[in-house]
Amino acid sequence: MPSVQTTLEFLAKLPLYQTKKPFCRVPKEDENETNPEGLSNIQWHNGDVTIKDLRDITDTFKLDVCGFQVVGQPFAVSQLDENAIAQYQKDTEAFLKEFLKADYVVCHDCRRRKNATYPSATLDINNPMLIQTLPHGVHDNTFEYSISLITKILNEDEQVLLQKAKRVQIVNTWRPLVPQVHDRPLAFCDYRTIDPQDLVAADRVFPHRKQENYYLHQNPSQQFYYLSEQTPDDLLLMVQFDTSADGHARYCPHASFNNPHAPPTSPPRESIETRQFRVSLLHIVLAYLVDIDIALDGIFSTQLSKIPIMKETSGIPSNTYPQDCSSLTQDMETSQQSSTASVLDDVDRRGFPAPSDKAQQWKENGVEIVEDWEPARWNIFGRAWKQVKVTVDLVMDLGTTNT
């Protein structure tokens, strides 16, 4: 399959973003926000790109080097309900634990996406099969948000692991659910071709919490790839965060794209995605986010749940995989001196941009967040707000296009 000439959504290079932080927000169900500027200041630039096909050269791209890797891994789920997703999470944990030679894996999040219009203007966030909007634009987690997410989600025993860990990663897995994906395939950028100054932190604001993503400005040096005719047995791994700065890929900006080679009869994209925290005691890994993704009329939906993974052992047999980490921490306590220092305490920022100190326009507009979520293992939103109003004009991270 030849390279694809198409466009990707990049964050527009507006003078506004020199002083104001990009943002979008989803209001409460009973909030009557009618001013578009109160919901988002994001504008996209549809940039022309060449996306190279990995199909015949997959062996030359490795996770630690470029930030992504394709591996053959059979997929045998016939119907996706809650039980099947939970089992898929466990199967993914087991596979990643073996593939990455991990000590520990913990899964914690699930998303679902479809290429379709919303059946309702209101979303129930606590529905485990919920469909939400997918962030548009070439994006990935920020340095600060990744660290805060790991700290927030890990339980007390797992926090002990961080005191013994050498390295923590967030790793994402992605595969289609259709026989071959032609509609809206996924493009991913080679970490080695990214200038950190092209990464811009943006807020995604909910009534009960705030997330932070990097959006990417376009740069001619960037090299994007995809896997043509990807099948459910073609598993894509991507790095979303890494505490190690020693020559490792530390993130992998990615986005779906319009495929001009897609046959007119191609079914809408369906995919299932997992994002993992990967921690190593000398390499531990924590899996984060199972994400089912089905392309819906150009709007993408998501859903959150949870999962785990890991790498390089510290004398603990790789086939030792406790249901929780208590036995692992006990083994550590008998073999290592106790310490209160965490691998997250002083993470090297090399490869990341400086932290954002720009004004947060949504705060200037008087919006307040009441932090109200507890990361129950299978529902990242926990006991938080029940519903959020979504309309055609309010699509999370949709923004506007500046061509």
Residue pairs with C-beta under 8 A, 6 or more apart in sequence:
1 53
1 55
1 228
1 229
1 261
2 53
2 261
3 50
3 51
3 52
3 53
4 50
4 51
4 53
4 226
4 257
4 259
4 260
4 261
5 48
5 49
5 50
5 260
6 48
6 49
6 51
6 257
6 258
6 259
6 260
7 46
7 47
7 48
7 49
7 257
7 258
8 46
8 47
8 49
8 51
8 138
8 187
8 218
8 224
8 255
8 257
9 44
9 45
9 46
9 47
9 136
9 137
9 138
9 255
9 401
10 44
10 45
10 46
10 47
10 137
10 138
10 215
10 216
10 217
10 218
11 17
11 22
11 42
11 43
11 44
11 45
11 137
11 200
11 202
11 215
11 216
11 217
12 43
12 44
12 45
12 402
13 45
13 217
14 43
14 402
16 41
17 200
17 358
18 358
19 358
19 359
20 41
20 358
20 359
20 360
20 361
21 201
21 202
21 203
21 356
21 358
21 359
21 360
21 361
22 41
22 42
22 200
22 201
22 202
22 203
22 215
23 40
23 41
23 42
23 202
23 203
23 204
23 205
23 360
23 361
23 362
24 39
24 40
24 41
24 42
24 202
24 203
24 204
24 205
24 396
24 397
24 398
24 399
25 38
25 39
25 40
25 203
25 204
25 205
25 206
25 362
25 367
26 205
26 206
26 207
26 388
26 390
26 394
26 396
27 33
27 39
27 207
27 388
27 389
27 394
28 207
28 385
28 388
28 389
29 122
29 387
29 388
29 389
30 389
31 389
33 39
36 393
38 362
38 365
38 367
39 394
40 397
40 398
40 399
40 400
41 361
42 137
42 202
42 215
42 397
42 398
42 399
42 400
43 399
43 400
43 401
43 402
44 136
44 137
44 399
44 400
44 401
44 402
45 218
45 401
45 402
45 403
46 401
46 403
47 218
49 187
49 218
49 222
49 224
49 257
50 224
51 187
51 224
51 225
51 226
51 257
52 223
52 224
52 225
52 226
53 225
53 226
53 227
53 228
54 61
54 70
54 225
54 226
54 227
54 228
55 227
55 228
55 229
58 69
58 70
58 227
61 68
61 69
61 70
61 190
61 225
62 69
63 69
63 171
63 237
63 238
63 239
63 249
64 239
64 248
64 249
65 191
65 192
65 248
65 249
66 190
66 191
66 192
66 249
66 252
67 188
67 189
67 190
67 191
67 238
67 239
67 249
67 250
67 251
67 252
68 188
68 190
68 225
68 236
68 237
68 238
68 239
68 249
68 252
69 236
69 237
70 227
70 234
70 235
70 236
70 237
71 99
71 235
71 237
72 233
72 234
72 235
73 95
73 99
73 175
73 233
73 235
74 233
75 175
75 232
75 233
75 235
77 84
77 87
77 88
77 272
78 84
80 88
80 177
80 272
80 292
81 129
82 128
82 129
85 110
85 128
85 272
85 290
85 292
85 305
86 378
88 272
88 274
88 290
89 107
89 110
89 274
89 287
89 290
89 305
89 306
89 307
90 107
92 107
92 173
92 274
92 276
92 287
92 290
92 307
92 309
93 105
93 107
93 287
93 307
93 308
93 309
94 321
96 102
96 105
96 171
96 173
96 276
96 278
96 285
96 287
96 309
96 310
97 105
97 285
97 309
97 310
97 318
97 321
98 318
100 171
100 278
100 285
100 309
100 310
100 311
101 311
101 312
101 313
101 318
102 278
102 280
102 283
102 284
102 285
102 309
102 310
102 311
102 312
102 313
102 318
103 279
103 280
103 281
103 283
103 284
103 285
103 310
103 311
103 312
103 313
103 314
103 316
103 318
103 328
104 161
104 279
104 281
104 284
104 285
104 286
104 308
104 310
104 321
104 322
104 325
104 328
105 276
105 278
105 285
105 286
105 287
105 307
105 308
105 309
105 310
105 321
106 154
106 158
106 277
106 286
106 287
106 306
106 307
106 308
106 309
106 325
107 274
107 276
107 287
107 288
107 289
107 290
107 306
107 307
107 308
107 309
107 377
108 153
108 277
108 286
108 287
108 288
108 289
108 305
108 306
108 307
108 308
108 375
108 377
108 378
108 380
109 275
109 288
109 289
109 290
109 291
109 304
109 305
109 306
109 307
109 380
110 128
110 289
110 290
110 291
110 292
110 303
110 304
110 305
110 306
110 307
110 378
111 132
111 273
111 289
111 290
111 291
111 292
111 293
111 302
111 303
111 304
111 305
112 129
112 130
112 131
112 132
112 291
112 292
112 293
112 294
112 301
112 302
112 303
113 131
113 134
113 271
113 291
113 292
113 293
113 294
113 295
113 296
113 300
113 301
113 302
113 303
114 131
114 268
114 270
114 293
114 294
114 295
114 296
114 300
114 301
115 183
115 184
115 268
115 269
115 294
115 295
115 296
115 297
115 298
115 299
115 300
116 268
116 294
116 296
116 297
116 299
116 301
117 296
117 297
117 299
118 131
118 299
118 301
118 390
121 389
121 390
121 391
122 387
122 388
122 389
122 390
123 130
123 131
123 132
123 387
123 388
123 390
124 130
124 386
124 387
125 132
125 381
125 384
125 385
125 386
125 387
125 388
126 379
126 381
126 386
127 303
128 303
128 305
128 378
128 379
129 303
130 303
130 304
131 296
131 301
131 302
131 303
132 301
132 302
132 303
132 304
132 396
133 299
133 300
133 301
133 302
133 390
133 395
133 396
133 397
133 398
134 256
134 293
134 299
134 300
134 301
134 302
134 397
135 204
135 213
135 396
135 397
136 255
136 300
136 397
136 398
136 399
137 215
137 216
137 255
137 397
137 399
138 187
138 189
138 215
138 216
138 253
138 254
138 255
139 213
139 214
139 215
139 216
139 253
139 254
139 255
140 199
140 213
140 214
140 240
140 251
140 252
140 253
140 254
141 149
141 170
141 212
141 213
141 214
141 240
141 241
141 251
142 201
142 212
142 213
142 214
143 241
143 347
143 349
143 352
143 355
144 201
144 212
144 355
145 211
145 212
145 213
146 170
146 240
146 241
147 241
147 344
147 347
149 170
149 288
150 162
150 168
150 170
150 277
150 286
150 344
151 159
151 344
152 375
153 277
153 286
153 288
153 306
153 375
153 380
154 161
154 162
154 277
154 286
157 324
157 325
157 326
157 329
158 286
158 325
159 342
160 325
160 329
160 332
161 279
161 281
161 284
161 325
161 328
161 329
161 332
162 168
162 279
162 284
162 342
162 343
162 344
163 338
163 339
163 340
163 341
163 342
163 343
164 281
164 284
164 314
164 332
164 336
164 339
165 279
165 280
165 281
165 282
165 283
165 284
165 342
165 343
166 244
166 280
166 281
166 282
166 283
166 312
166 314
166 343
167 242
167 243
167 244
167 278
167 279
167 280
167 283
167 284
167 311
167 312
167 343
168 241
168 242
168 243
168 277
168 278
168 279
168 280
168 284
168 285
168 286
168 343
168 344
169 239
169 240
169 241
169 242
169 243
169 244
169 276
169 277
169 278
169 279
169 285
169 311
170 239
170 240
170 241
170 242
170 275
170 276
170 277
170 278
170 286
170 288
171 237
171 238
171 239
171 240
171 275
171 276
171 277
171 278
171 285
171 287
171 309
172 237
172 238
172 239
172 240
172 252
172 273
172 274
172 275
172 276
172 289
172 291
173 235
173 236
173 237
173 238
173 273
173 274
173 275
173 276
174 186
174 235
174 236
174 238
174 271
174 272
174 273
174 274
174 291
174 293
175 230
175 232
175 233
175 234
175 235
175 236
175 271
175 272
175 273
176 230
176 231
176 232
176 234
176 269
176 270
176 271
177 232
177 270
177 271
177 272
177 292
177 294
178 232
178 267
178 268
178 269
178 270
179 231
179 232
180 229
180 230
180 231
181 229
181 230
181 231
181 269
181 271
182 229
182 259
182 261
182 262
182 263
182 266
182 269
183 259
183 262
183 266
183 267
183 268
183 269
183 295
184 256
184 257
184 258
184 259
184 268
184 269
184 295
184 300
185 226
185 227
185 228
185 230
185 256
185 257
185 259
185 269
186 226
186 236
186 254
186 255
186 256
186 257
186 271
187 224
187 225
187 226
187 254
187 255
187 256
187 257
188 224
188 225
188 226
188 236
188 238
188 252
188 253
188 254
189 216
189 222
189 223
189 224
189 225
189 252
189 253
189 254
190 222
190 223
190 224
190 225
191 239
191 249
191 250
191 251
191 252
191 351
192 249
193 221
193 222
193 223
194 216
194 219
194 221
194 222
194 253
195 219
195 221
196 351
196 352
196 353
197 353
198 216
198 217
198 218
198 219
198 222
199 214
199 215
199 216
199 217
199 253
199 352
199 353
200 214
200 215
200 216
200 217
200 353
200 356
201 212
201 213
201 214
201 353
201 355
201 356
202 212
202 213
202 214
202 215
203 210
203 211
203 212
203 360
203 362
204 210
204 211
204 212
204 213
204 396
204 397
205 362
205 367
205 369
206 369
206 385
206 388
207 369
207 370
207 385
207 388
208 369
208 370
208 371
208 372
208 373
208 381
208 384
208 385
209 369
209 371
209 372
209 373
209 384
210 369
213 397
214 251
214 253
214 353
216 222
216 253
226 257
227 234
227 236
230 236
238 252
238 254
239 248
239 249
239 250
239 251
239 252
240 251
240 252
240 275
241 250
241 251
242 248
242 249
242 250
242 251
243 343
243 344
243 347
243 348
244 250
244 348
245 348
245 349
245 350
245 351
250 351
250 352
251 351
251 352
256 269
256 295
256 300
268 294
268 295
268 296
269 293
269 294
269 295
270 292
270 293
270 294
270 295
271 292
271 293
271 294
272 290
272 291
272 292
272 293
273 289
273 290
273 291
273 292
273 293
274 287
274 289
274 290
274 291
274 307
275 287
275 288
275 289
275 290
275 291
275 307
276 285
276 286
276 287
276 288
276 289
276 307
276 308
276 309
277 285
277 286
277 287
277 288
277 308
277 309
278 284
278 285
278 286
278 287
278 309
278 310
278 311
279 285
279 286
279 310
279 343
280 310
280 311
280 312
280 313
280 314
281 313
281 314
281 316
281 332
282 312
282 313
282 314
282 315
283 310
283 311
283 312
283 313
283 314
284 310
284 311
285 308
285 309
285 310
285 311
286 308
286 309
286 310
287 307
287 308
287 309
288 306
288 307
288 308
289 304
289 305
289 306
289 307
289 380
290 305
290 306
290 307
291 302
291 303
292 303
293 300
293 302
294 301
299 395
299 398
304 379
304 380
304 381
305 378
305 379
305 380
306 375
306 377
306 378
306 379
306 380
315 335
316 328
316 331
320 328
322 328
372 383
372 384
372 385
373 380
373 381
373 382
373 383
373 384
374 382
374 383
375 382
376 382
376 383
390 396
